[in-house]
Amino acid sequence: MLIESERLGSVEVDESKVLEFPDGLLGFPDARRFALVDAGDDATYFWLQALDDPHLAFLAAVPWAFFPDYEPELPEVDRAALDIVDPVDAVVLCLLTFTDEAVTANLLGPLVVNATTRSGRQIVLGDSGYSAQVPLAGA
């Protein structure tokens, strides 16, 4: 399918790369359908392009490329809502933020997607000790 993006232009995306976030993302409750677009050759960075808003795109990363000790504990209610029985079935991405000083990852509110159903949620790991602005090493 061909999608339009203000940031990426016209992009051809396989249907298998369309993710559904029934509850939206924090601050964007109406943005529910996103295309996962590779942002490099190493499967570390991805664009999440909103399908219904060409102006809305987020850069995300696989957290373990930068934080090998990252171990988010998914609350049971979120595992059940996503129908994740085995952690291997979960795709975890962290949204990135760019400032003049650093590139940071939101480890407090990762995106968790069931790899089979492609349904996801942004999970807030309340008492985890993780931060929403952790500098990426080497970025």
N, C-alpha and C positions, 0 to 999 in steps of 0.2 A: 504494500500500500504506500502511496505517496503522501507525505505529510509536509506541512508548511511550518517553518520556524523562522522567527525574526532573527535569531542568533545563528542558525545553521543553514538557512535557505530551504530549498526543496530537498527532502531526504526520502529515499526509498527505505522502508522498514518492513521487515518480515512480520506477519501477524503474530508469530510466536514471541515477539519482543514487546508486545503491548501488555502493560500491567494495569490492573484495576485496583484502586484504593477506595473502597466503598465509603470510608469516613473522610476522605480527602487527606490533606497534609496539614500540619499545624500552621494556622494562619491562612490557609488556602482550602477551606472546607468544600468548595465547589469544584476544585480541580481533582478529578477522580480517575481519569484515564491518561496514561503516560506511555510514550514510546521510550524504550531503553536503547539508546544509540551509543555505540562504541565511540569513545573519545580518544582512542589511541590503539596501538597494536598489541599491547600487553595485557588486556582484560583487567586493568586496574581502575581506569577512569571511564565514566559513562555520563552521558547527558540524559536527564529525564525531561523529555519534552512533552508538555501538556498537549494532548490531541485536540482539545476544544479551545485552546488559547495559544496562538502562535507566539505571543509575547512572553509566555511563561516557560522557562527552562531552568533546571538546576543541574549543577555539576556535582556528581557523587563519586565516591571511591569505595573500593573493597577495603575495609579497615585493616585487615591483617597484613597488607602490603606495607603499612606504616606502623601498626601497633600489633605486633605478633602476640602479645599477651592479652589482648582484648578478649574478654569472655562475658558477653552480655547474657544475663540470665533472663529469659523471656518468662513473664508471668503466665501462669496456667491459663488465665482467661484469654490472653492473646494467642497462645499456642492453640487453644481450642477454636477460637474464632477463625484462625488461619488454617485449621485442620493439619497442623504440623505435629506428627507423631515422632519422627526421627529428625534430629537437628540437621542431618544431611539434606533434608528436603527444604531447608530454609536458605534463601539468598539474603545476605545482609549487606546493606550499603549505608554509608554515612554521607550526609550532605556536607559540601565544602563551602566555605566562605572566604572571600578574598578581601584583605584590608591592605593598607599601605605598609603595615608592619609584617604581616604573615598570612599564610594560608592556614585556615583552621578546619578541623573536622568536628562535626557534632556527634560525639560518642554517647551523649546522654539520650538523644532521640533518634536512634537508627531506624532505617526503613527495613522492614522484614517482609519478604515475599515468599509465598509457597511456590516453589519452582515448578510444580505440576499444574496447579490451578492458575498461577500468575496473579493471584490475589494478594494484596499486601496491606500493611498498616505501618504507620509511624508509631513506634513504641517509646514511651517515656520511661526510662529506667530510674525511677524516683530516688530510691535510697542506695543507688549503686556506687556513688562516689565519682562517677564519670561526669565530665564537663561537656557543655555544648560548644566550647571553643578551645580545642586542643590543637596546638601548632603541629603541622605536619613536618616531620624531620626531613630535611633535604629538599623541601619544596620552595 
